[in-house]
Amino acid sequence: MNFSGFDVSVPDPDPVILLLMLVLGLVMAFFGAKIIRTLAMAIGAFIGLVLALYISVWFLDTIGNLGLGNTLCILIAAVIGMIVGALLGEGILHYMIAAFFAQIALSVASLFTENLLVLLIVGLVVFLLVLFIIEEVLAVITALFGGALVGQVALFALGAGTAGVIALLAITVILGGIGASYQMQQERSSG
């Protein structure tokens, strides 16, 4: 393919990689929000466990075991740390997504005004709005990501020409819309 005098050659991907992209794309399109929430909780639980173990060992070394025994104290701290970490992990994920969209809104708003108060209000409103509809936002993001992965497989199959790019965009939008709708329907029926 030739873009402004540059020869762009894309190697043919391995069929196994394409199959993995197709499967991962479909899974993310239809179940991505649950997967991301589960991963955030698992990472939070792991971090909470590690921190609780460090704190409990420090506590046992400096203060004592409160008459419960070292193993029981460490076990109680580990369970509490995992629970708190899992809850914080999902909450931090929500705040990170909201902060990301608030930053985008601030960047766009700063093109039109330099008034700090207006920028602050825009950022805060977008942050709170995204937090209010976080489940829908997470469903849309993961569904579009899954659709883009499947669309990328079509792009490799059709080539980087006009047909491939149109297929990529169409699959991303259509599969993303269907996947987001499915995820939101599942969220409403389960909660």
N, C-alpha and C positions, 0 to 999 in steps of 0.2 A: 504494500500500500504506500502511496506517495503523498506526503503532506508537505506542501511548499518546498519541494526539492529534497526532502528528507525521506529516506526509505525506512519505513517502519515495518519490521517483520516480527510477527508474534509466533513463537513456537507453538506447535500443537501440544495441548496439555494431555497428560496421561488420562486414559478413560476412567481409571479408578478415582482420580482426583475429581473428574467431572461428576461421577456418580456420587461421591461423597458431598460435593457441593450441592447437587440436586436434593439429596436426602436431608442434609443440614438445612438447606433453604426451606424445604417443605415443613420440617419440624419447627423451625423458627417462625415461619409464617403462621402456623396454627397453634403452637404451644410456647412461643418464645417468652411471653411475659411470665408464665409460671416457671420456666427454666431460669430466667434471669433473677426472679425473686428467690428461688431456691438456692441459686449460687450465692446471691448476696447474703442470705441467711447462713449458709454453710461457711462462707468466709468469715462472717461476723462471729459465728459460733467458735470457729477455730481460733480466731484472735482472742476472743473472750476466754477460751480455755487456757491458752498460753499465758495470758496476763494473769488469770486467776491462779494458775499453778505457780508462777513467779511470786505473786503477792502472798499466797498461802505459805510457800516455803520461807519467804522473808518473815512473815508473821510468826511462824513456828520457831524460827531461829531467834527472834528478838523477844517475843512476848510469851510464847508457850502454847500448849494445845488445848487450853481451857478444860482439861480433864476428859476430853473425848478420844484422845489417841491421835497420833500423827496421820495415819492412813485415813481415818474417818474425816478429819479436818480437811485434808487435801481433796478427798472425794466430794465433800459438800461444796467446797470452793470451786471445784471443777464444774460441777453441775450448775451452780449459780452463774458462773462465768459463761458457760455455754448458752444458757437461756438468755441472759442479758445481752450477750454478744450477738445472738441470732436476731433478737428484736431490734437491736441497734443497727445491725447490718442492713436490714430491709429499710429502716428509717433513713439511714444515711444515703442509700440508693435513691430514695424519693427526693431527698433534699439536693443531691447532686444533679439529678435530672432537672429539677425546678431551677437550680442555679444556672445550669447550662442554657436553658431557654431564656432566663432573665438576662444573661449576658448577651445572647443574640439580640434580644429586644433593645438592650442598651446600645449595642453597636449600631443597630439600624436607626434608633432614635437620635443618636449623636450625629448622624448625618444631617438631621433637620434642625437641631437646636443644640446650644451649648449651655442652656440653663440647667444648672445642677439639680434644682428642685424638680423640674419636669423629668429629668432623667431618672432621678430617684423614685419618683412616683411610677413611671413606666416600668422600671425594673421590679419594684415591689408588687405592682398589680399583676405583672406577668408571672412572677414567682408564686404568688398566692393562687392565681388561677390554675397554674400547672399543678400545684400541690392539691388543689381541689379536684382536678380531673386526672390525677396521676395514673390510675389504672388504665384509663383510655389512652393516655399518652404513651404509656409503656407498651400497650397492645399495638398501637399504630407504629411505633418505632421498630419493634421486633418484627412485625409483619412486613413492613417495607424492607427491612434488612433481609428477611427470608426471600421476599420477592426479588430483590436485587441479586441474591445468590443464584436463584433459578434463572433469572434473566441473563446472568453472566454465562451460564451454561449455553443458553440459546445464542448469545453473542459469539461464543467460541464455535458453535456448530454452524452458524450462518456466516461468520467472518465479520471483520470490523467495518464493513461497508454500511450503507444506509439501512438495508434490511436488518442487519444484526443490531444496529443501534435502536431502530424502531422496535424490534422485538424485545430488546432489553428494557426499554422504557415502558412498553405496553405490559409486559409480564410483571415488572416491578409494581406498576400502579394497580393492575387487575388483581394479581395474587396478593399484593399488600392490602388492598381493600377487602377482599374476601377473607383473608386471614385475620385482619383487625376486627372485622364484623363477627367472625366466629369466636375469637378470643373474648370480645366484649359480651357476646351472648353467653358464653360459658361462665364468665365472671358474674353476670347478673343471675344466672340460674343457680350457681353455687353459693352466692352470698346474699 
